[in-house]
Amino acid sequence: MSTPLTNHQVRLAKRPEGTATRENWKFTTEPVGEPAEGGVLVKTLSLSLDPAMRGWLNDAKSYIPPVGIDEVMRAGGVGRVIASKNPQLAVGDTVYGTLGVQEYILIPADQVKRNGLVKIDLNVGSITQWLNVLGMPGMTGYFGLMDVGMPKPGETVVVSGAAGAVGQTVGQLAKIKGCRVVGIAGGEAKCDWVVKELGFDACIDYKAGAAAVREGLKTHCPKGVDIYFDNVGGEILDMVLARLARKARIIICGAISQYNNANSMPSAGPKNYLSLLVNRARMEGIVVFDYADRYHIAIAEMAGYLKDGRMKSKEDVVKGLDTFPESLNKLFAGENFGKLVLQVAEI
């Protein structure tokens, strides 16, 4: 580097109780160093903003350790290598990995693999697509549906958060696999989009109220729900449980309706869980990291669908590291339309 660089970062100042606000974060700066042998320096281009990030702020046991106080906020992203002493990564390479909410990340040799740093091909997909269908949301949708849901042609698949990052992949993939797909999304515009643009068979607007959701499920799933991909939890999960078909599979991916509860812990479990017994159904969680050694298989398949037009990838891009606190909360207010991406640098 010919001139010294300054890194701007967003760190966790204190754990939120309920919704995270700007006071839960602090903005810091520090000089950017040079990589040591085997290390790399990456400039962040865009970051993935995901509902799971809210769970990472809780000081509670989970599938991944919580973000520590004063630590840079964890986030996956796409960046560009600007200095390298690693033979596998050259200056100019575009990479995906855990970059954090910051402008630059200096990764030592022993942490390159731990950060999941891999070179990506922008001829296969755009930067935002690598954070969506070809990234962690897409991998979650793919393995959740295919490995846990095990769809069969003709089955009815219901997916909540249908216009979001994971939901859009699940619904389109289920259609490709020959299923009937019913989405649940917030607002007429989102419902119109998943039906008219993504090819879902129907979409239920949860903002129209609980009665409309129940009636929609009854109308669009007359033989019951074979697979439910749950991104929201809460009341909607209960309503779908009441419509299960025999041997149904429920994939628990997230519970966004619960993430900002007081005391920072999801609390409302399913009331209709005995439907699992009556219908000999099963409910299973999906944590995408369990499938890391097979990401390449899913990426290759879905890149083909993007190329031939059978799958679309919609992203909602916001700009500026300083907007992070408010941008993250767009997820929980249902304000994003598509995969939420924070652009950190001009591309």
ZABA-550138 format. One line per field, with one value per residue: x negated, y negated, z negated of N, C-alpha, C, O in turn; residue number from 1. Coordinates in steps of 0.2 Angstrom, whole numbers. Layout:
% residues N
n.east c(X  ...)
n.north c(Y  ...)
n.up c(Z  ...)
ca.east c(X  ...)
ca.north c(Y  ...)
ca.up c(Z  ...)
c.east c(X  ...)
c.north c(Y  ...)
c.up c(Z  ...)
o.east c(X  ...)
o.north c(Y  ...)
o.up c(Z  ...)
num c(NUM  ...)
//
This chain:
% residues 347
n.east c(-4  -3  1  5  19  35  46  63  75  89  93  99  107  115  126  142  158  172  176  162  153  145  137  133  121  104  94  78  61  46  29  24  15  1  1  -5  -16  -8  5  19  25  40  52  68  82  97  109  118  134  143  156  152  141  146  148  135  131  135  131  130  131  129  129  117  104  108  107  94  93  87  81  79  94  100  101  105  98  93  78  62  46  32  20  8  0  2  1  12  21  23  18  32  41  58  67  76  82  81  81  85  92  85  73  61  52  39  32  24  13  17  30  37  44  53  61  68  64  65  61  71  81  85  91  99  109  116  110  120  128  120  121  133  143  132  125  124  139  145  138  144  157  157  151  159  172  170  162  168  182  185  192  205  211  227  230  236  229  226  219  214  209  208  203  191  173  170  182  186  177  180  194  193  184  192  202  195  192  204  215  230  232  234  233  230  230  227  238  246  238  226  232  238  226  219  228  230  217  208  215  222  236  246  249  250  255  249  250  263  270  273  285  286  274  277  288  282  273  281  288  278  271  278  277  269  253  238  224  217  208  200  198  201  208  218  236  239  232  240  252  249  246  258  263  257  252  252  237  230  216  207  197  186  180  179  185  190  200  199  187  184  189  193  180  172  173  181  197  210  216  222  240  248  241  245  250  240  239  252  252  241  229  214  202  188  173  162  146  135  121  118  117  106  96  102  107  102  109  122  121  116  127  138  132  133  147  149  143  150  162  172  172  173  165  167  161  160  152  143  134  118  108  111  124  128  134  148  151  150  161  171  175  182  193  199  196  187  186  183  166  157  144  129  120  103  92  89  91)
n.north c(6  -11  -22  -26  -17  -20  -11  -10  -5  5  8  19  11  12  25  27  25  31  22  18  2  -13  -16  -5  -2  -6  -17  -15  -19  -13  -11  -3  12  21  37  52  66  77  71  60  45  37  28  22  24  26  31  44  43  50  59  67  61  53  63  66  56  59  64  79  97  104  110  104  94  79  62  53  40  25  30  31  31  46  52  58  56  49  45  37  43  33  33  46  60  73  88  93  83  69  52  42  52  57  60  71  71  71  55  45  30  18  8  13  29  37  52  65  79  91  89  88  99  101  89  92  89  87  88  80  81  68  70  80  75  60  48  45  56  66  64  68  79  87  87  87  86  93  105  109  110  120  132  133  135  146  156  157  155  163  163  169  171  163  161  150  135  123  107  96  78  76  67  63  66  80  86  83  91  104  105  104  114  125  125  128  141  147  145  138  122  111  95  84  68  50  38  32  29  37  49  50  49  61  71  66  64  73  85  92  102  96  83  77  63  58  47  44  49  61  69  69  75  88  92  91  101  112  111  111  123  135  149  150  146  151  148  136  122  113  96  87  90  90  84  87  99  108  107  113  126  131  135  146  159  178  185  173  161  150  136  128  113  100  87  74  66  66  61  49  49  44  46  52  65  78  82  88  103  116  118  127  139  153  157  162  175  180  180  188  181  171  160  150  142  131  127  119  120  133  139  135  142  145  134  131  139  135  122  123  129  120  109  112  112  98  94  99  94  99  96  82  67  56  41  30  15  6  -9  -13  -12  -19  -18  -6  -3  -7  -1  13  15  14  26  32  25  28  20  22  27  41  48  41  30  22  10  6  0  -8  1)
n.up c(0  5  -2  -19  -27  -34  -45  -47  -58  -65  -81  -95  -108  -119  -125  -117  -124  -118  -104  -94  -95  -90  -100  -105  -98  -94  -84  -78  -74  -66  -62  -47  -45  -37  -29  -37  -34  -24  -27  -23  -16  -16  -7  -11  -1  0  -12  -20  -27  -40  -48  -58  -64  -74  -84  -87  -95  -108  -124  -125  -125  -109  -92  -88  -94  -104  -99  -106  -118  -113  -102  -84  -74  -69  -52  -36  -20  -4  3  8  12  7  3  1  -6  -4  4  11  13  23  26  30  32  29  15  4  -13  -32  -36  -44  -51  -44  -36  -31  -33  -41  -39  -48  -43  -50  -52  -40  -34  -45  -44  -33  -21  -4  14  26  41  52  64  63  54  49  36  27  29  25  11  9  17  21  10  -9  -12  -1  -2  -14  -11  -1  -7  -18  -12  -3  -10  -23  -21  -10  4  14  31  34  21  8  3  -9  -12  -24  -25  -12  -2  -6  -9  -11  -9  5  12  8  12  26  29  24  34  45  42  44  36  28  23  10  4  -11  -15  -18  -14  1  12  11  11  24  31  28  34  47  52  47  48  39  34  26  14  -3  -12  -26  -33  -32  -42  -55  -53  -39  -35  -40  -32  -20  -20  -21  -9  1  -2  -1  -3  -14  -21  -15  -17  -27  -27  -39  -43  -52  -64  -79  -79  -65  -63  -71  -65  -53  -57  -61  -49  -44  -33  -32  -38  -36  -34  -44  -42  -53  -52  -56  -67  -65  -70  -84  -88  -93  -106  -123  -135  -126  -121  -111  -115  -113  -110  -99  -100  -94  -94  -95  -83  -76  -81  -79  -65  -62  -59  -57  -64  -61  -64  -55  -52  -43  -42  -45  -33  -25  -18  -7  0  13  22  21  25  38  44  42  48  61  63  61  73  83  82  74  60  50  42  30  23  10  8  -3  -7  -14  -29  -40  -41  -47  -60  -58  -46  -48  -56  -47  -43  -53  -54  -42  -31  -21  -4  3  3  -10  -8  -13  -6  -6  0  15  30)
ca.east c(0  -7  2  8  26  39  52  69  78  94  92  105  105  119  131  148  164  177  173  155  153  139  134  130  116  100  90  71  56  39  24  24  8  -1  2  -11  -17  -2  10  21  29  46  56  75  86  104  110  125  138  147  160  148  137  149  147  128  130  138  126  134  129  132  124  111  103  111  102  92  93  81  79  82  100  99  105  102  98  89  72  57  39  28  13  8  -6  5  1  19  25  19  21  37  46  64  68  82  80  83  77  86  95  79  70  55  50  32  33  18  13  21  38  40  49  58  65  72  62  64  62  78  81  91  94  105  115  114  108  126  130  115  123  140  144  126  122  127  146  146  136  149  163  156  150  165  177  168  160  173  189  185  198  207  216  234  232  237  224  227  214  215  204  207  200  184  167  170  189  186  174  184  200  191  181  197  206  191  193  211  220  235  228  238  229  233  226  230  240  248  233  222  236  238  220  217  232  229  210  205  218  226  243  251  245  254  252  250  252  271  273  273  290  284  269  280  292  278  270  287  290  272  268  284  275  264  246  233  218  217  201  202  193  204  210  224  242  239  230  245  258  248  246  265  265  252  254  249  230  227  210  207  190  186  174  178  191  189  206  198  180  183  193  189  174  168  174  187  201  216  215  228  245  251  236  248  252  235  241  258  250  235  225  208  200  181  169  157  140  132  114  117  117  101  92  106  109  100  114  128  119  116  134  142  129  136  154  149  140  155  168  177  172  171  161  168  158  162  146  143  127  114  106  114  131  129  139  155  152  151  168  176  176  187  199  202  195  183  189  177  161  154  136  126  114  98  88  91  89)
ca.north c(0  -17  -27  -23  -17  -20  -7  -12  1  5  13  19  7  15  30  24  28  29  20  14  -4  -16  -17  2  -1  -12  -17  -16  -19  -11  -11  3  14  25  44  56  71  81  67  56  39  37  22  24  21  27  35  47  41  56  59  71  56  51  68  66  51  61  68  86  103  105  114  100  89  72  57  50  33  21  34  29  35  51  51  61  51  49  40  38  43  27  35  53  64  80  90  95  77  64  45  41  57  56  66  71  73  67  49  40  23  13  6  18  34  40  59  69  85  96  87  87  104  100  84  95  84  91  84  81  79  64  72  84  71  53  47  46  63  70  63  70  86  91  86  90  87  98  112  111  112  126  138  134  139  153  162  158  155  169  162  174  168  163  159  143  132  116  104  89  74  78  62  62  69  87  88  83  97  110  106  105  121  130  125  132  148  150  144  132  117  105  90  80  62  44  33  34  28  43  55  50  51  69  74  65  64  79  91  96  103  91  79  75  57  59  40  43  51  68  73  69  81  95  93  92  108  117  110  113  129  139  156  149  143  156  145  129  119  107  91  82  93  86  86  90  106  111  108  118  133  133  137  151  166  183  186  167  159  143  134  122  109  94  85  67  62  67  60  43  49  42  51  54  72  80  86  91  109  118  120  133  144  160  158  166  182  183  181  191  176  170  153  151  136  131  123  119  121  140  141  131  146  146  128  130  143  131  116  125  131  114  104  115  109  91  93  101  90  102  93  75  65  49  38  23  13  -1  -11  -17  -9  -23  -17  0  -1  -7  4  20  15  14  33  34  21  30  14  24  31  45  49  35  30  16  8  2  -3  -8  7)
ca.up c(0  5  -7  -25  -26  -41  -45  -51  -61  -70  -87  -99  -114  -125  -122  -117  -127  -113  -97  -95  -93  -88  -107  -106  -94  -93  -78  -79  -68  -68  -56  -43  -44  -32  -31  -38  -29  -24  -28  -17  -18  -11  -7  -11  4  -2  -18  -21  -33  -40  -54  -63  -67  -80  -89  -89  -100  -114  -128  -127  -121  -102  -87  -86  -100  -103  -97  -112  -119  -110  -96  -78  -73  -64  -46  -30  -15  2  3  13  9  9  1  0  -7  -4  11  13  14  26  26  35  31  26  10  -1  -20  -37  -35  -49  -49  -44  -29  -29  -38  -40  -41  -48  -40  -54  -52  -33  -34  -50  -42  -27  -15  3  20  30  48  53  70  61  52  46  29  23  29  20  4  9  19  21  3  -14  -12  4  -5  -19  -8  3  -11  -22  -8  0  -15  -28  -18  -5  7  19  35  32  14  6  -1  -11  -15  -26  -23  -5  2  -9  -5  -11  -6  12  15  6  16  33  29  24  40  50  41  46  30  27  18  7  0  -16  -14  -21  -9  8  17  10  13  31  34  28  38  54  54  45  50  34  35  22  8  -8  -15  -33  -36  -31  -48  -56  -49  -32  -34  -41  -26  -14  -20  -19  -2  6  -4  -3  -5  -19  -20  -16  -19  -29  -28  -43  -44  -56  -70  -82  -77  -59  -64  -74  -60  -48  -61  -61  -42  -41  -30  -35  -36  -34  -37  -45  -43  -57  -49  -60  -71  -65  -74  -91  -89  -97  -112  -129  -137  -120  -119  -108  -120  -111  -107  -96  -104  -91  -92  -95  -76  -74  -83  -75  -58  -61  -56  -61  -64  -62  -63  -49  -53  -37  -43  -45  -26  -22  -13  -1  3  20  25  21  29  45  47  43  53  68  63  63  80  88  80  69  54  50  36  29  17  7  7  -6  -7  -20  -35  -46  -41  -49  -65  -56  -41  -51  -59  -42  -43  -58  -52  -36  -26  -15  2  6  -2  -12  -7  -15  -2  -10  4  22  33)
c.east c(-4  -6  6  16  29  45  57  73  84  94  98  103  109  124  138  153  170  173  167  156  146  134  130  123  111  96  83  67  50  35  25  16  7  0  -5  -11  -11  5  13  25  34  50  64  79  94  104  117  128  143  150  156  143  139  148  140  126  132  132  129  131  132  127  118  110  106  105  100  93  86  78  83  88  98  104  102  102  93  84  67  50  35  21  13  1  -4  4  7  23  21  22  26  42  52  65  74  79  83  79  79  89  89  77  65  54  43  33  26  19  17  28  41  45  55  63  69  70  61  65  68  77  87  93  100  111  112  113  114  129  126  117  131  141  138  122  125  135  148  144  141  155  163  156  156  171  176  166  165  180  190  191  199  212  223  235  233  232  226  221  215  209  202  203  193  179  168  177  189  183  178  190  198  188  187  201  202  191  200  216  225  232  233  233  233  228  230  231  241  243  228  226  236  232  218  222  230  222  207  208  222  233  248  246  251  251  254  252  260  274  273  279  289  279  272  284  288  275  275  288  284  269  274  283  270  257  241  226  219  210  202  197  195  206  217  231  243  237  236  251  256  248  253  267  260  255  250  242  227  220  209  199  190  179  173  185  191  194  204  191  179  188  189  185  171  168  181  191  207  215  222  234  248  246  239  250  246  236  246  256  244  230  219  206  192  178  164  152  135  124  112  116  111  97  96  109  108  105  120  126  119  123  138  139  132  143  154  147  146  162  173  177  170  168  162  165  160  155  146  135  124  114  110  121  133  134  146  156  153  158  173  179  182  194  202  201  191  187  184  172  158  146  134  119  109  94  90  87  87)
c.north c(-6  -22  -23  -23  -17  -15  -9  -6  0  10  13  16  10  20  26  28  26  27  16  7  -7  -16  -10  3  -7  -11  -19  -16  -16  -11  -4  6  18  32  47  62  76  78  63  50  38  31  24  20  21  32  38  45  46  56  62  66  54  56  68  61  53  66  75  91  104  109  110  95  82  67  54  42  30  25  31  34  40  50  55  56  53  44  41  38  37  28  42  56  72  82  92  89  72  57  44  47  55  62  65  73  69  61  45  34  18  13  11  23  37  47  63  76  90  95  87  93  103  94  86  91  89  86  85  78  75  65  77  81  65  53  48  53  68  69  66  77  90  90  89  91  93  105  114  114  119  132  139  138  146  158  163  159  161  169  168  170  169  161  152  140  125  113  97  85  75  73  60  66  77  89  88  89  103  111  107  112  126  131  129  139  151  149  138  128  111  101  87  74  56  39  35  34  35  49  56  52  58  73  73  65  70  85  95  97  98  88  76  69  57  52  39  46  59  72  74  75  88  97  94  99  113  117  113  120  134  146  156  147  149  154  138  127  112  103  86  84  89  89  89  97  110  112  113  125  135  136  142  157  172  184  179  166  152  141  128  119  103  92  77  63  62  63  53  43  46  48  54  61  74  84  90  97  111  121  127  139  152  162  163  174  184  184  185  187  175  162  153  144  137  125  124  121  129  143  138  135  147  140  128  134  138  125  118  126  124  108  106  112  102  90  94  98  93  100  86  73  58  47  31  20  6  -3  -14  -13  -12  -21  -10  1  -1  -2  11  20  15  22  35  30  23  25  16  28  34  45  42  35  23  15  4  -2  -3  -2  5)
c.up c(0  0  -13  -24  -34  -40  -49  -52  -65  -75  -91  -106  -120  -121  -123  -121  -122  -107  -99  -92  -92  -95  -108  -102  -95  -87  -80  -73  -71  -62  -53  -42  -38  -34  -32  -33  -30  -25  -22  -20  -13  -12  -6  -5  2  -8  -18  -27  -34  -47  -60  -67  -74  -86  -91  -94  -107  -118  -130  -122  -114  -98  -85  -92  -99  -102  -104  -112  -117  -104  -90  -76  -68  -58  -40  -25  -9  2  8  10  11  7  -1  -1  -7  3  15  15  17  25  32  35  27  21  6  -8  -25  -38  -41  -47  -49  -37  -27  -35  -36  -43  -42  -45  -43  -54  -45  -32  -39  -48  -36  -21  -9  8  23  37  50  60  69  58  49  39  25  23  25  13  4  11  19  14  -3  -14  -7  1  -10  -16  -4  -2  -16  -18  -6  -5  -20  -26  -13  -1  13  24  33  25  13  1  -3  -14  -17  -25  -16  -1  -1  -6  -5  -7  1  15  13  11  23  34  29  30  45  49  41  40  31  22  16  2  -6  -16  -17  -16  -2  13  17  13  21  34  34  32  45  57  53  46  45  36  32  17  4  -11  -22  -37  -35  -37  -49  -53  -42  -30  -35  -35  -20  -14  -19  -12  3  4  -6  -5  -11  -17  -21  -18  -21  -30  -32  -45  -49  -63  -73  -80  -70  -59  -66  -69  -55  -51  -61  -54  -39  -38  -33  -33  -34  -38  -38  -46  -47  -55  -54  -63  -71  -69  -81  -93  -94  -103  -118  -132  -132  -118  -116  -114  -118  -107  -103  -100  -101  -89  -92  -88  -74  -76  -79  -68  -56  -57  -60  -59  -66  -60  -58  -51  -47  -37  -43  -38  -22  -17  -7  3  11  24  26  26  37  48  47  47  60  68  64  70  85  87  76  62  54  43  35  23  16  5  3  -7  -13  -26  -41  -46  -45  -54  -62  -50  -43  -53  -54  -41  -47  -58  -46  -30  -20  -10  5  1  -3  -12  -9  -10  -5  -6  11  26  41)
o.east c(-9  -10  9  19  26  49  56  74  85  93  102  98  106  127  140  153  172  168  166  159  141  128  126  120  113  94  82  69  48  38  26  12  11  -2  -10  -6  -9  10  9  27  33  51  65  78  97  101  122  125  147  148  156  141  136  146  139  121  130  129  131  128  138  122  113  115  106  99  105  92  81  74  88  87  95  110  96  107  90  86  68  49  34  17  17  -4  -7  7  8  28  16  28  24  48  51  65  77  75  87  73  74  88  89  79  64  56  42  34  23  24  21  32  47  51  61  69  73  74  56  68  70  72  92  98  104  116  106  114  114  131  129  115  133  140  138  117  129  137  152  148  143  158  167  159  158  174  179  168  166  184  195  196  194  216  225  241  231  232  228  217  218  203  197  200  189  180  168  177  192  185  178  191  201  190  187  203  205  191  201  221  223  231  236  230  239  222  236  227  239  242  226  223  236  231  215  219  229  221  203  206  224  236  253  241  256  245  260  255  262  280  272  278  291  279  271  284  289  274  274  289  286  265  274  287  267  256  241  223  222  207  205  191  192  206  221  232  247  241  238  254  260  250  254  273  260  261  245  240  222  218  211  196  193  174  168  190  190  193  207  190  174  189  183  187  167  164  186  188  209  214  227  232  251  247  236  251  247  235  246  259  241  226  218  207  190  180  161  154  132  122  107  113  111  95  93  113  112  107  122  131  122  124  141  142  133  145  158  150  147  167  179  182  165  169  160  165  162  153  149  131  128  119  112  124  139  138  150  162  158  161  179  184  187  199  208  205  191  192  180  173  156  143  137  114  111  92  94  81  85)
o.north c(-7  -25  -18  -28  -15  -16  -11  -1  -6  16  8  18  10  18  23  35  21  30  12  7  -3  -15  -10  8  -12  -6  -24  -14  -17  -10  1  2  19  34  45  62  78  81  63  50  38  28  27  14  15  37  35  46  47  53  61  68  52  54  70  61  50  70  76  90  103  112  113  93  80  69  52  39  33  22  28  40  38  49  54  51  58  38  46  34  36  24  44  54  76  79  93  90  70  56  46  46  51  67  59  78  65  61  41  32  15  16  12  22  39  48  64  78  94  99  86  91  104  95  82  91  93  81  91  74  77  62  77  82  64  58  52  55  73  73  65  82  96  93  94  97  97  110  120  119  123  137  145  142  150  164  168  163  164  173  170  166  174  160  148  143  121  117  93  87  75  75  56  70  80  94  92  91  107  116  111  116  131  136  133  143  157  152  134  131  108  104  86  74  56  35  41  38  37  53  61  55  61  78  77  67  73  91  100  93  97  91  73  69  57  52  34  45  62  78  79  78  92  102  99  102  118  122  117  122  136  149  161  146  152  158  134  130  107  104  82  80  87  95  94  102  116  117  117  130  141  138  144  159  170  183  179  169  148  144  123  121  101  95  74  57  58  63  53  38  46  54  59  64  71  88  94  97  108  125  131  142  156  168  167  178  190  189  185  189  177  160  156  140  142  119  129  125  131  148  138  132  150  140  126  132  138  123  114  124  123  104  101  110  99  85  90  99  90  101  84  77  54  50  28  22  1  2  -18  -11  -9  -23  -8  6  3  0  14  26  17  23  39  32  20  24  13  31  32  43  38  39  18  18  -2  -8  1  -1  10)
o.up c(-4  -2  -12  -22  -38  -35  -55  -48  -68  -73  -92  -109  -125  -116  -128  -122  -123  -105  -103  -86  -94  -94  -113  -103  -98  -85  -83  -68  -77  -56  -57  -40  -34  -39  -29  -29  -35  -24  -17  -26  -7  -18  -2  -5  2  -8  -15  -32  -30  -52  -66  -72  -78  -92  -97  -97  -112  -115  -136  -117  -114  -100  -82  -95  -93  -103  -108  -107  -118  -101  -90  -77  -62  -59  -40  -25  -9  0  12  6  18  9  -5  3  -10  8  21  19  14  24  37  38  22  24  5  -8  -24  -41  -43  -41  -54  -32  -21  -40  -30  -49  -36  -43  -40  -57  -45  -30  -37  -49  -33  -17  -9  8  24  38  50  62  73  60  48  35  20  18  23  9  -2  7  18  14  -1  -16  -9  3  -10  -18  -5  -1  -17  -21  -7  -4  -22  -28  -13  -1  16  22  31  23  17  -4  2  -18  -14  -23  -14  4  2  -1  0  -3  4  20  18  14  26  39  32  32  49  54  40  41  35  16  20  -2  -5  -18  -18  -14  0  17  22  16  24  39  39  34  49  62  57  46  46  40  35  15  6  -13  -24  -42  -38  -38  -44  -50  -39  -25  -31  -32  -16  -9  -15  -9  7  8  -11  -9  -13  -11  -26  -22  -17  -35  -30  -47  -51  -68  -68  -78  -69  -56  -64  -69  -52  -48  -61  -54  -33  -40  -37  -27  -30  -43  -33  -51  -45  -57  -55  -61  -77  -72  -85  -99  -97  -106  -118  -131  -133  -115  -119  -117  -122  -101  -105  -104  -104  -84  -89  -87  -69  -72  -76  -65  -51  -53  -65  -54  -71  -56  -56  -52  -46  -32  -41  -37  -16  -12  -2  7  15  30  32  30  41  54  53  50  64  74  68  73  89  90  75  59  58  38  39  17  21  -1  6  -6  -16  -29  -45  -51  -45  -53  -64  -49  -40  -52  -55  -39  -45  -61  -44  -25  -15  -12  10  -5  1  -15  -7  -11  -8  -8  13  25  44)
num c(1  2  3  4  5  6  7  8  9  10  11  12  13  14  15  16  17  18  19  20  21  22  23  24  25  26  27  28  29  30  31  32  33  34  35  36  37  38  39  40  41  42  43  44  45  46  47  48  49  50  51  52  53  54  55  56  57  58  59  60  61  62  63  64  65  66  67  68  69  70  71  72  73  74  75  76  77  78  79  80  81  82  83  84  85  86  87  88  89  90  91  92  93  94  95  96  97  98  99  100  101  102  103  104  105  106  107  108  109  110  111  112  113  114  115  116  117  118  119  120  121  122  123  124  125  126  127  128  129  130  131  132  133  134  135  136  137  138  139  140  141  142  143  144  145  146  147  148  149  150  151  152  153  154  155  156  157  158  159  160  161  162  163  164  165  166  167  168  169  170  171  172  173  174  175  176  177  178  179  180  181  182  183  184  185  186  187  188  189  190  191  192  193  194  195  196  197  198  199  200  201  202  203  204  205  206  207  208  209  210  211  212  213  214  215  216  217  218  219  220  221  222  223  224  225  226  227  228  229  230  231  232  233  234  235  236  237  238  239  240  241  242  243  244  245  246  247  248  249  250  251  252  253  254  255  256  257  258  259  260  261  262  263  264  265  266  267  268  269  270  271  272  273  274  275  276  277  278  279  280  281  282  283  284  285  286  287  288  289  290  291  292  293  294  295  296  297  298  299  300  301  302  303  304  305  306  307  308  309  310  311  312  313  314  315  316  317  318  319  320  321  322  323  324  325  326  327  328  329  330  331  332  333  334  335  336  337  338  339  340  341  342  343  344  345  346  347)
//
